Amino acid sequence: MIHIRCFLATILLVSLTACTSEQRQVYTPLDSRVNGNTGLGASKNVLIDGSGTVSVISEAMKEQFRKVNPNVRIAIGKNGTGDGFTRFCLGVTDISMAARPIKKSEIEACQKNNIEFVELPLALDGISLVVNRTNTWATCLKPQELSKIWESAASGKIVNWNQVRNDYPDQYPLILAGPAVGTGTVDYFSEVIIGKSGKIRNDYKTSEEESVTVQTVASEPGGLGFTSFSRYLKNQNILKALAIENKEGKCVEPSPETIANSSYNPLSRPLFIYVSKTALKENPVVKVFADYHLNAANRSLISESGYVPLPDNLLAKVRSRLDHAIAGSVFEEGSPANVKLADQLASSKQR
C-alpha cells in the first residue's frame, strides 16, 4: 500500500493541474479555524483525485489556501469520478472529488479495504443541455425525449432532429457530444435521464475535456451536447442552453436560482468531496483543507468557478458531518434521481 501511495504521489505531484489563470479580485482571509498558525508542516502533503468538474473548485481553493500555507503541497489529479473512487478506496488518496454520489459498489470496495469516508457536498451544479446558437427550433426538451436521444438503443438510429419531434427540421443531422463514459457527469446524466448509470449510446463525440463538447456543438448547426453549468457559462456567447421540462411540467433553464431551488430538475446535482477518516486523523492538513472548502467566507470561490454555493442551512449540516467525522453516504440507499440534497441531509444519521 505504501509503495502504491508513493507512486501515485509522484505522478500527481508531477501532473498538478494549473491554477486558474484569472486574477482573483478579492482575497478572502482565513478564519480562526483555518489559519496560518496551525502548525502545518511541509512534509504533510495532500493527495486528491477524481472529478474534473469538481477540480475547478478545489483548484481555486488550493490557490487561495496556499497563499497562507505556502509550504503545504496539495496534489490535485482529475482522472474522473470513477477512477478517483478506485484510487480512494485503495487508500491511495486522501480526498476524492465526485460529480455524483458514491455508488454502492464503490462503498463496498472501500469497506473491503477498511476505508471509511466522510461525504461532503460542497456545491450545486446543473448539467446543461447546449445547442448551436443558430438552432431556432429547439427551446425545451422533455426527459423522455432526452432518453430517446441518448439511450444505448439510439446508437446509429436516432440521427436527425426530426426523429426527436416531427415538427423539427430534417435538414440537420443530430450531432451529439458530451463527456467520456465513466465520468461522474455521464453517470449522473444517464442515471436520471435514461434510468441506469452508464447505459448511454456509444456513437456520440466524447472526451474527458469539456472543451471538445463546446467546439463540436458550436461548429455544427445540428449539434447537441451536455456539459457542466460552469462550462456553459464560459461559452454562452457561442452556445445556447435549452430548458428541460421538469417533473412539475414547467420548462426551466439552468441558472444559479433554478439550480439552487431544484426547479431545474432532474439535472440539478450536488458536487462532492469524500475525505478519508484515516487521513483526517493522521494528517492535520487534510482536515484544514476540507474545512476550507466549506468555509462560508470562501463561497465566492465557488461562484467564480461557475457553480452554486450551498445555502446556509445545508452548509451547516455539511460542516457538522466534517466536525463529527460522520462516516457513510446519505445516498447509499439508491438512485439520486429526483432526490433533494436537503431531504437526504435532514434524514441522515450519525454513523
ZAMARGU-4260 file (C-alpha; in steps of 0.2 Angstrom, whole numbers, plus 5000, padded with zeros to 4 digits):
<rodrens>
0) 5000/5000/5000 | 5014/5012/5004 | 5023/5009/4988 | 5007/5012/4978 | 5003/5028/4988
5) 5021/5034/4985 | 5020/5030/4966 | 5004/5040/4964 | 5010/5054/4975 | 5024/5056/4962
10) 5013/5055/4947 | 5001/5068/4955 | 5014/5080/4960 | 5022/5079/4943 | 5005/5082/4934
15) 4997/5095/4945 | 4984/5104/4935 | 4987/5123/4933 | 4979/5135/4944 | 4965/5146/4937
20) 4973/5160/4926 | 4960/5173/4931 | 4967/5185/4944 | 4956/5185/4959 | 4949/5202/4963
25) 4945/5199/4981 | 4956/5189/4994 | 4945/5181/5007 | 4956/5179/5023 | 4956/5163/5033
30) 4946/5162/5048 | 4951/5156/5066 | 4948/5138/5061 | 4959/5139/5046 | 4974/5150/5048
35) 4992/5151/5045 | 4996/5146/5063 | 4990/5128/5063 | 5007/5120/5063 | 5005/5113/5046
40) 5021/5106/5041 | 5029/5105/5023 | 5030/5086/5025 | 5011/5084/5026 | 5006/5083/5008
45) 4988/5081/5002 | 4983/5069/4988 | 4967/5072/4979 | 4960/5065/4963 | 4943/5062/4954
50) 4931/5073/4945 | 4937/5086/4933 | 4921/5096/4936 | 4924/5097/4955 | 4943/5100/4952
55) 4939/5118/4946 | 4933/5122/4964 | 4947/5113/4973 | 4960/5121/4962 | 4953/5138/4966
60) 4953/5133/4985 | 4970/5127/4984 | 4976/5143/4975 | 4970/5154/4990 | 4974/5141/5004
65) 4992/5141/4999 | 4994/5160/5000 | 4993/5157/5019 | 5001/5140/5019 | 5014/5140/5005
70) 5024/5125/5012 | 5009/5113/5010 | 5009/5103/4995 | 4992/5099/4988 | 4992/5087/4973
75) 4976/5088/4963 | 4973/5075/4949 | 4957/5075/4938 | 4955/5057/4932 | 4936/5057/4933
80) 4924/5052/4947 | 4925/5033/4944 | 4944/5032/4943 | 4945/5044/4958 | 4935/5032/4969
85) 4945/5017/4963 | 4961/5025/4970 | 4952/5032/4985 | 4945/5015/4990 | 4963/5008/4989
90) 4969/5020/5002 | 4980/5029/4989 | 4972/5047/4990 | 4966/5057/5005 | 4952/5066/4996
95) 4941/5060/4981 | 4932/5073/4971 | 4915/5067/4964 | 4902/5074/4952 | 4889/5061/4958
100) 4886/5052/4974 | 4897/5037/4978 | 4890/5020/4971 | 4885/5005/4981 | 4899/4995/4973
105) 4912/5009/4977 | 4906/5009/4995 | 4909/4990/4996 | 4926/4992/4988 | 4930/5005/5002
110) 4923/4993/5015 | 4934/4979/5008 | 4949/4989/5011 | 4944/4996/5028 | 4942/5014/5021
115) 4930/5024/5030 | 4925/5041/5022 | 4916/5057/5026 | 4904/5063/5012 | 4904/5082/5010
120) 4893/5090/4997 | 4901/5107/4994 | 4892/5115/4979 | 4877/5113/4967 | 4878/5111/4948
125) 4866/5110/4934 | 4870/5098/4919 | 4867/5110/4904 | 4860/5105/4888 | 4868/5115/4874
130) 4865/5118/4856 | 4872/5128/4842 | 4866/5147/4843 | 4859/5145/4826 | 4847/5132/4832
135) 4830/5141/4832 | 4818/5126/4833 | 4823/5118/4850 | 4820/5128/4866 | 4814/5115/4878
140) 4816/5096/4879 | 4807/5083/4889 | 4816/5070/4899 | 4808/5056/4888 | 4815/5065/4873
145) 4832/5066/4880 | 4831/5047/4884 | 4826/5043/4867 | 4841/5053/4860 | 4854/5046/4872
150) 4849/5029/4877 | 4860/5015/4871 | 4847/5008/4859 | 4848/5025/4849 | 4865/5022/4843
155) 4866/5024/4824 | 4847/5025/4824 | 4841/5042/4831 | 4852/5053/4820 | 4841/5068/4815
160) 4832/5081/4824 | 4815/5077/4816 | 4816/5060/4824 | 4815/5069/4841 | 4799/5078/4836
165) 4790/5078/4819 | 4790/5097/4818 | 4808/5099/4820 | 4818/5101/4803 | 4825/5086/4794
170) 4840/5095/4786 | 4851/5095/4801 | 4859/5079/4807 | 4859/5077/4826 | 4877/5079/4830
175) 4880/5073/4848 | 4894/5077/4860 | 4897/5075/4879 | 4909/5069/4892 | 4918/5052/4892
180) 4909/5037/4898 | 4915/5033/4916 | 4914/5052/4921 | 4903/5057/4935 | 4893/5068/4924
185) 4889/5054/4912 | 4885/5043/4926 | 4873/5055/4934 | 4865/5061/4917 | 4862/5043/4912
190) 4855/5038/4929 | 4842/5052/4930 | 4838/5053/4911 | 4840/5035/4905 | 4836/5026/4921
195) 4853/5017/4923 | 4870/5023/4926 | 4882/5022/4911 | 4869/5015/4899 | 4872/5028/4886
200) 4874/5027/4867 | 4891/5024/4860 | 4892/5034/4845 | 4892/5052/4851 | 4908/5063/4851
205) 4916/5060/4868 | 4931/5067/4878 | 4936/5070/4895 | 4939/5088/4890 | 4923/5098/4891
210) 4931/5110/4878 | 4928/5096/4865 | 4909/5096/4868 | 4909/5115/4866 | 4919/5115/4850
215) 4908/5101/4842 | 4891/5110/4846 | 4897/5127/4842 | 4903/5121/4824 | 4888/5110/4820
220) 4871/5118/4816 | 4863/5102/4822 | 4874/5100/4837 | 4868/5095/4854 | 4878/5091/4870
225) 4878/5091/4889 | 4891/5099/4900 | 4893/5107/4917 | 4884/5124/4920 | 4902/5131/4923
230) 4907/5127/4906 | 4891/5133/4898 | 4893/5150/4907 | 4910/5152/4900 | 4904/5149/4882
235) 4887/5156/4882 | 4892/5168/4868 | 4894/5153/4856 | 4881/5141/4864 | 4863/5141/4868
240) 4856/5132/4883 | 4840/5123/4882 | 4826/5122/4895 | 4821/5105/4902 | 4803/5101/4906
245) 4804/5097/4925 | 4793/5085/4935 | 4780/5099/4938 | 4778/5101/4919 | 4787/5118/4918
250) 4801/5122/4905 | 4816/5128/4916 | 4833/5134/4910 | 4848/5132/4920 | 4853/5147/4931
255) 4860/5149/4949 | 4842/5152/4955 | 4834/5137/4947 | 4849/5125/4952 | 4848/5131/4970
260) 4829/5129/4972 | 4830/5112/4962 | 4817/5118/4950 | 4829/5113/4936 | 4826/5095/4939
265) 4831/5082/4936 | 4848/5089/4930 | 4852/5099/4946 | 4865/5089/4956 | 4876/5091/4971
270) 4895/5091/4969 | 4906/5082/4982 | 4922/5079/4991 | 4925/5062/5000 | 4938/5063/5014
275) 4947/5048/5021 | 4944/5046/5040 | 4961/5039/5042 | 4968/5054/5033 | 4958/5066/5044
280) 4965/5058/5060 | 4983/5056/5054 | 4986/5072/5043 | 4980/5089/5050 | 4981/5097/5033
285) 4968/5086/5026 | 4955/5092/5039 | 4960/5110/5037 | 4959/5110/5018 | 4942/5100/5018
290) 4936/5113/5031 | 4942/5127/5019 | 4931/5121/5006 | 4916/5123/5017 | 4921/5140/5024
295) 4906/5152/5021 | 4919/5166/5018 | 4925/5156/5003 | 4908/5155/4994 | 4915/5167/4981
300) 4927/5155/4975 | 4913/5143/4971 | 4903/5156/4962 | 4918/5162/4952 | 4921/5144/4947
305) 4904/5144/4939 | 4894/5134/4952 | 4881/5137/4965 | 4886/5138/4984 | 4876/5128/4996
310) 4863/5139/5006 | 4867/5142/5024 | 4856/5128/5032 | 4863/5115/5021 | 4881/5121/5023
315) 4879/5120/5042 | 4873/5102/5041 | 4888/5098/5030 | 4900/5106/5041 | 4893/5096/5056
320) 4897/5080/5046 | 4915/5085/5044 | 4917/5091/5063 | 4910/5075/5069 | 4918/5064/5056
325) 4901/5056/5051 | 4905/5041/5040 | 4895/5035/5026 | 4884/5042/5012 | 4867/5049/5013
330) 4864/5042/4995 | 4869/5024/4998 | 4851/5018/4998 | 4848/5021/4979 | 4847/5032/4964
335) 4850/5051/4965 | 4836/5054/4953 | 4824/5067/4959 | 4831/5066/4976 | 4834/5083/4985
340) 4850/5085/4995 | 4841/5095/5009 | 4830/5080/5012 | 4844/5067/5012 | 4854/5078/5024
345) 4839/5081/5035 | 4836/5062/5037 | 4854/5056/5039 | 4860/5049/5055 | 4877/5050/5063
350) 4886/5033/5060
</rodrens>
